[in-house]
Amino acid sequence: MSKYFFFSFSFSLFITSFILFSCNSSSTSSKESNDKLVAEVLEEKLYLSEIEQVIPINSSMEDSLSFANRYTNSWIKKHLLYQKASSEKVISEEELEKKLDAYKQQILIYELEKNFVLKNLDTVLKEEDIKSYYESNLDEFTLKQDVLKCLYIKLPKNASNISQLDKLMQASPIKNLDEFKSFCYTYSKQFSVGESYEPLESITNNSPFQKSSIAYNKNVMKSQDAEFDYRLKVLDYIAGGNPAPLNFVRDKIEHIILNKRKVELIKSFENKLFEDGKKDKLYQIY
């Protein structure tokens, strides 16, 4: 009695096979000899080597097994769907060929334009270009949330030299930012050194500080919980609804400018191709 598919997948077998296959990488032939058949749908076969290639790097054994199981089930479903679609002839051969030709054209054109852009796109962004775009399009950069520039640090309660930290933060403006940075890198894994704007929530979601006590408070604020001490000094604060500071939207502006250049470059490329084709009599319009 024929079967639509055969599926044999044992977690213990996969662990053993996966480890053996991963460790034995001395030659192609040895890999092939150690390869395991994991699933089969009619004539289509899924081997362990294919799964091994797509499992995320540094995954735990448990995560690897879970991923492999999902991948195998997805592979089976895909091939069952393909077999069913093929047997029921859900589309005529002529229509299928048209769609394949159109898809092939799209892929080839996309790759051509992508390669042209990679070779010819000017990716150098001048500061005046970024500022000019920012100033001309302020309405596009309205803040949807409060942002601030601040000195912030979360440190264990047993950290030494906290009095030294308080002195550093009380200086206005801070006299030795490098010393403050050094303190942060030594004692804390969560801090901000006031070099860029960040959402207010990045502070309130990770500390006992509340929005009402932070906004426009220029003093050094202190707080604590069972395990940590917190220090915060607001250097600048901008409420939502106001124009975003340039540094907060710089990456977005750079992306917009480069994307505009890309679109213009492709348009220019297509127009030149069109004109060259006319000169070389590669097409006729009737």
N, C-alpha and C positions, 0 to 999 in steps of 0.2 A: 504494500500500500504506500503510494507516494505521499510525501509530506511537503508542505509549503516551505517549512524551514526546520532546521535542526539547531537547537541552542543548548550548549553545554557550558555552564559557567560556574565553577566552584571557587569560592573565596580562597580557600587554602591552596588550591592548585594555582590560582592566579598569583598569590603571594610568592610561592616557590618559583614559578615560571618567570615572573617579573624580575625577581632578584637575580636569577641565573642569567636571564637575557641581558639585563642592564650591566651586570658585571662582566659578561663575556663579550668584549668588543674588539677582540684581536683581529678578526677577519670577517669578511662578508659571508664566507661559507659556513663558519661556525655559528654566525647569527641565524642563517637559514636553517641549520640543523637543529637549533634550539627553539625555533619559532613554534608557537602553539596555535592550533585552530580553535578559535573562540566561538564563532557562530557561523551559520550557513543559511542562506536563503536561496533555494534552488541551486543555480550554478555559482552564485556569488559567495565569496568566502571572506570572513573577517579574521585576521591573524593578530596575535598578541603584539607583534612588532608595530602594527598600525596604531594600536591604542597607546603603546609606550611612547610614541612620537608626539602625542598630543596631550599627555598628562602634564599638568603644570609643574614646572621645576620646583624642587624643594617641598613638594607636597608630602604630608605624613602618609603612613601606610593606610590609615583609615580613610583619609581624603582621596588617596589614589584609588582605593577599591570602590568608593562611592562614585567617583568620576568615571571609572572604567565601566561600572554597571550602567550608569546613565548613557554613556557613549554607545555601549553595545545595544541597549534597548532602542536608542534613537536610530542607530544604523539598521536594525532589523525593521523598524517601522518604515523607514525611508524606502528600503528595498521592497517591502511588501506593497507599499503604496505605488511604487514604480511598476511592479509586476501587475497589479490590478489595473492601473491606468493603461498599460500596454495591451493587456488582454481585452479590455473593454473598448479599446480604440476611441478614447474620449475626444480625439482630434484627428482630422484627416492628415494623411502623409503630406499632402500639398500645403496645408495650413501650417503644419509643423515645420516644414522646410522654410517657409516664409519667415516664421518667428525665429528660427535658428539663424537664418541669414541676417535678419535685422539685429539680433543679439550679437552676432559676430562683428557686424559693422560697428556697433556701439563700442564693443571692447577694443577693436583696432583703432578707432578714432580716439577713444579715451587714452589709450597707451601712447599714441602719436603725440597728442597734445600735452600729456603729462611729461613726456621726455623733452618736448620742446620747452616747456615751462622750466623744467629743472636746469636746462642748459642756458636759458636766456633771461630768466626773471631776475631783476635787480632787487636784491633783498636788503640792500643798505638803506637804513632809515635815518634821516637827519632829524636832529632834535627840533629844528624849526618846522619841519613837515608835521611832526607829531603835535606840536603846540598849535600850529595853524589849524589842523583838523579839529583839535579839541575846542579851540576858541570859536570856530565857525559852527560847531555842532553841539553846543552846550546842552541843548534840549534833549539830546540823545543820552545824556549822562547824568540824569537825575537820580539821586540816591534813593533806593527803596528801603534802606535801613540806616540806622545810625552807625557812624564809623568814628574811629579815634586813632590817634597816634599816641603811644604811651610807653612808659617803662613799667614792666610787669614781671614778677617772678613768683613762682611757686616752689617752695623748698621744704625739705623735711624739718621737723621741729628741732631735731638734734644738730642741725647745721651750725657750724661755728662762724664767728665773725659777723653775726647778724647786725650788731651795732655799727660795724664798718659799712655794711650795706645801707643802713638807714642814713648814714652821713653822706654816702655817695648819691643817694636818691634825693636828699633834701637840697643839694646844691642846685641853684637855679640861674642859668642853665647848668646841666650836669657838667662838672669840670673835667672829669676823666671818664669818658665813655668807654675807653678800652678797658679800664679797671672794672667797670660795671659788667662789661661783656665777659671778662675773665671770671668774675665771681659767678655769673650765670652758668657758664660752661662747666665750672667746677662743681657747683652744688645743685644745679637744677636741670631738669629735662623739659621744662615748660616755662618759657619766658619770652619777652618781647623787649627789644632794645631801642624802640622808638624811631626806626629808620623808614618805616612805611605805615600807611593807614591799614587798619584791619576792622572787620565788623565788630561792633560792640558785643555781639553774642559770643565771639571767640573768648571773651573774658568772662562774661556772666555765666556762660554754660560750664565753665571749668573752675569756678571759684565761688566763694560766698558773697562776692560783691554784687550789689543790685544796681540796676540802671539809675534809680532815683538818687543814689549816693555818688554816682560816678560823673554824671553829666556836668561839665564845666567846673568840676572841683579840681583846683590846681595844687592841693596839698597832697602829701604822701599819705595814702590810705593803707591801713593795716587791717588784716583779718586773719582768722585761723579756724581750723576744724580739728578733729581728733588726731590727725596725722601731720598736717601741713600748716606752715605759716605762709601768708600771702602779702605781697607789697604791690602797690599800684600808684603810679603818678601819671596823670593825664597831661600830655603836652599839647594836644589839640583835639577838638571835638566838633564834629559836623553832624547835625541832625538829618534824618531822612527827609526827602523833599527838596533839599538843596542840591546845587550842582556838585557832582563828585569831584574830589581833588584829582589832578592829573595823574599822579602816581598810582592812584587806586584803579584807574581805568586804562593805564598805559598799555598793558598787554592786549586789551580789547581793541584799542586804537591801532596798534601795530598790525593786528590780524586783519582789521578792516582795510587798512591801506594796502597791505600786501595782496589781499583778495581782489581789491579794485585793480591793482596792477596786473594781476593774473588774468582777470576777465578782459582787460584792455589788450593784453599781449595776445591772448587766444583770438580775440576778434581781429586784431591786426594780422595775425598769421593766416586766418581764414580768408580775409579780404585779399591778401597778397596772393594766396593760392588761387583764388577766383580770377584775379586779373592775369596772373601768369598762365592759367589755363586758357583764358580768352586769347592771349597773344600767341600761344602755341597751338591754338585751334583744337583743344582737347574736348570741347563741348560745343554744341549748337543749340540755340533757342529758336523754336519755330513759332 
